[in-house]
């Protein structure tokens, strides 16, 4: 059992999964003295070794280990699970059984049954689960949320969220898992938008949706496998209406089937005006407001949030453990997203409105951190 991180010592972390996304976590650890990277592991040991070599000692002495070796260490407080979505639940449960807190990349799991199992195990063992995305804790979404809560555009009435792309095979050398269960636009990119909408407007209570896919295979455009095709086993264009517990109705469109678009990322429509919310895939971005009294779009000064990068949620989890509270990027929020995503699929298949039962706690605003 690892010792609990204390408020005056760095949270000691291990990372399982040395793929593309790990580089962003390494960069954040380098900027955050409250985190100390102890070890990196991967099911392919050579991948962990290459990752540590690329660090070139910037983070001090970091061990390249096998997964079991990392889990056996007693000098790690939190393990960051950066494996592929299909492995998230299994790896997270192994981390918890080793006596360590877990922070998992989105999604929490492939479905709500797996997610519930992870959360139940954590509760049984007295451990915490954090879950990406943590971009919602950045200055972009947090500043927009501060405006909503302050009534800057009156009472919220509706919102829109759009994510459009022609597909990850255009840039990713191994895009296969984006088109298998756990992939698709809603599973891959939707969590950034859904988490933001939940922070801005409250939990979702029901879903009505339609989804489709444009083709059954995709052609890789770059890297050593350029020209190869990958099968598509999930829908790739998903639209939905979400009713929040606040009464606000959000409209979302998540797509890997759109070549070009000129749409906002997220907009919140209130009785007195509109807030334009920046790309929720990033921590920072310009928040703008237009009101009945001042119709011209005005940039809003940053007023809340963290200005770091992916991995900030890991440090926030460490602080939450030391303070005895739920982390802001929590497993419960991750489970709520899974229930929304499952609801979208079921609504499309059955042509019905689907109730969303979970009611996660919406965390307090993040104080402005620079």
N, C-alpha and C positions, 0 to 999 in steps of 0.2 A: 504494500500500500504506500503510495507516494504521500509525502507530507503536504499539508495544505499551504497554498501560497499565502504569504503575509503581506500586509499593506506596505511594508518598508523594504521588501526584497523583490527582485524581479521574478515574474512567473516563469518557471522553467518549462520549456515546451519541447515536444518531439513532433515531427511531421511524418505521417505515413502517406506516401504518394509523391513521387518526384517528377510528375508530369509538367506540362506547360504552365499551369496555374501556380505551381510552387514558387516560381521566380518572383511573382508579385508579393507573396507572403514573405519571402526572404528580404525583399526591399523594405517592407514595412517593419520587420523585426530590426533591421539595421537603423531605422529612424526612431525606434521606441525603446528607450532604456529600461522600461518596465517589463520587457520581454527578453528572455535569454534562450537562444536555440541550443539545445543539448545534442540532439541527434536527428538524423533523417533516415527513413527506411522506405523500402519499396519491395514488392514481391519479386522484382528483378534487381538483385543486389548491385549490379553494375550501374543501374540508373541512379541509385542513391549515391554511389561513389562519384559519378560524374557531377551530380548536383553539388556535392560537398567540394569537389575540385573547383567548380565554377565560382564558389564563394571566395576562394583565394584568401582564406583566413580573415575575411572582413568581419566575421561574427565571432572571432576567437576560435577555440577548439571545438569542432563539431564532429561527432562520430557518424560514420556511414555504417548502418546496421541492417540486419534482416528484421522483418516485422516482429518475430517472436523475441529477438534480442532487445528491441526497443521496449516492448511491453514488459519485459522482465526488469528493466531499470527501475531503481528506487529514487532516482534524482530527477524525475520528470513529474510535474504537476498536472499538465494539460497536454493531451495529444490532439493534434490537428489532423483530421481525416480528409485527405485530398484524393481519395481513390475515385474510380468511376462510379456513377450513381448506382449501378446494379450491385455494387459491393458496400455501399454506405452503411446499411443497417448491420450487416454481419461484422464489419470492421469496427463500427462504433460499439457494438455489444462486447467484442473482444477487448476493446480499450477499457470499457467500464469494468469488466470482470478482472482486469489487471489492477484495479483500484485507482484509476486515473479519470479525471474529468475529460470530457470530449468536446471539441468544437469541430463540426462537420460542414463541409461545403454543401451548398444546396444541390439537390433537394435533401431533406432529412432522410428520406428513404424512397423506395419506389411506390409505396402505397401507404394508406393510413394504418393498415394492420401492422406492417413492419415498423412504422413510426411509433405507434402505441407501444409496441414491444420494447423499443429502445428507451422510451420515456419511463415505462414501468420498471425496467431494470435499474435505471438511474435512481429512481425514487427508492427502490428497495435497498440499494447500496449507499444511499445518502450522497450521491454524486450529482454534478450539474451537467446539463447538455446545452451547449450553444450551437447555433445554426446560422450559416450565411443565408441571405446576404446581410452584410454589415454596412453596405453603402448607404442604407437608409439612415444611418447615424451621422452621415456627413453633413457639411454645411448647406448643401443644396436642399435636401428633403427637410432637414430640421428647420431651416429658415422658413421654408414654405409652410411647414406645420405650425410654426409660431404665429404666422400671419392668420392662418385658418382659426386657430384657437383664440386669437385676439379679436376676431370678428372684422378683420380688415376688408372683407368683401361681403359682409353681412352673413346671413345664415346659408351654409352650404346646401345646394340643391342637387347638383349632379357633378360628374367628373368623367373625363375620357382618358384613356391610356392606349398608346399605339407603339408597337415594336414591329418594324417591317424589315425584311432582309430577303435576298434571293437564296440564302442557304449557306451553311458553314463549309460546305465542300468547295466553295470558291477560294477559301484561304487556309483551311485546316488540312494538314497532310494525312490525317487519320480520322475522318469525320464519322466513322461508322456508328458510334454509340449515340450520336445526335439523332439518329433515325431509327433507334430501337427503343423498347419500353424504358422510360426514364428520360427519353429525349423528346424531340419536337420543340417547337417555339415556346409553348406554354411552360413545359417543364424546364427548359434550358434558360430562357430569358424572362419568362413570366414572373418568377419569384421577385425580381427587382421591382417590377411594376406593382404586383399584388401587395408586397410588403409595404411599399410606399402608400398605396391607397388605404391599407389598413391603418397605418400610422396617422395618415391625414384625416381619415373619415370614420375610423372604428372598424370592428370586426364585420365580416360578411355573414349574412343570415340566410341568403338564398341565391340560386344561380339559375339562369336560363341561357342556353348556348346552342350554337351550331358550329360544326367543324368539318373539315374536308382535307383531302390530300390531292395534289396536282399530278403526281406520278409515282410509280412504284420503285423507281431506282434513281440514284443520283450519280453524276460523274465527277470524280475528284479532279480538280483543276491545277493542283500544285504539289510539289514534292516528289518523292521517289515513286509514288503510286499514281501519278497524273495519268488520266485516261481510264483508270479502273472505275468500275461502278460498284455502288453499295446499295443493298436493298433498303426500302423504306417500309417500316412496319408500324408507323404511327401517323396520325394526322398532322399536317404541317401548316394548316391555316385554321385559326381558332378565334371565334368571336363570342362574346358573352355579355349579358347584363348581370350585374351584381347589385343586390340590395344590401346595404349596410344596416347594422342595428340602429344607426343614427337616422335612418330613413332616406339617406342619400342613395341615388342610383348611379353606378359607374358603368360605363361602356368600355370594353376592352377589345382590342384586336391584336393578336400575336401571330406572326406569319413568317415562314421561310419560303413563301411563294410570291413575294412582291419584289419586282426588279428595282423600281424607284418609287419614292413617295415624298410628299412635302407636308408632313403631318407633325403636330406637336408631340412631345413625349408624354406629358401629363398636363392636363388643365383641370382646375377646380372652379366650378361656376357657382357663385353665390348670389344672393338676392340683391347685392349692391355692386358686384363686379366679378372679375376673373383673376385667378392667379395662374401664371405659367410656370410650371415646375420643370427643372432641368433633367437631363438624362439620369435616370436612377441607377444606371450601371456605373456611375462615377460618384465620388464623394463630394465633389465641388461642382459648381455650375451657376449660371446666372438665373436668379429668381426675378420675375417681372410681375407687375400688377397693373390692371386697368380697372378703374372704378367709374361709377356714374358721374361723379364730380370731376374726375380727371381721366378722360378716355384714352389719352396717349399712354402707351406702355412705358412704365417707369421701372428702372432697375432698383431692386431692394437691397440695401446694405446687409451684409451677412450678420445674422443675429443669434445664431445657435449652431451647434454641431461640431464635429471633429473634422480636421483637415489632415487626414493621413491617407491610408489606402487599405486594400484588402489585408485583413489580419488585425485591424483595429478591434474587431469584435473579440479576438482572442484575448487581448489585453483587458477589454471590458469584462470578459468572463472571469479573468483572474481577479479583478477588483471585486466583482460580484461575490465570488467565493469567499474572499477575505472579509467582506462586509455582511455576509450572510443573507444575500438577497438574490432574486432572479436576474440573470443577465438580460441586458436590453435586446440582444440578438439571441432570443431564447429558442429552445427546442419546441416549446408550446406554440410559438408563432410559426415555426417550421411545420408543425403538425397541422395548424390551421390552413396553411397554404396547400398542403397535400389534400385536405378535405375540399378546398375550393377547386383544385385541379381535377380531382376525381369527380366532383359535381359537374364540372364542364363536360367531361367525357360522357357521364351518364345522361345528362340532359340532352346532349346531341343524339345519343343512341336511342333514347326512349321518347324524346319529344315532350319532356315534362320539366316543370320547375323542380329543383332539388334543394332541399333544406340543408344548411350547413349548421351543425350542432355546436361545435366548439366555440368558446368565447375566451380567447387569450387575453391576458392582461396587456394593455398598451403601456409601454414603459414611459417614464418621465422624459421630457426633453433633455437632450445632451447639452450641458453648459458649453458656451463657446470655448473651443480649445485651439490654441495656435502654438 
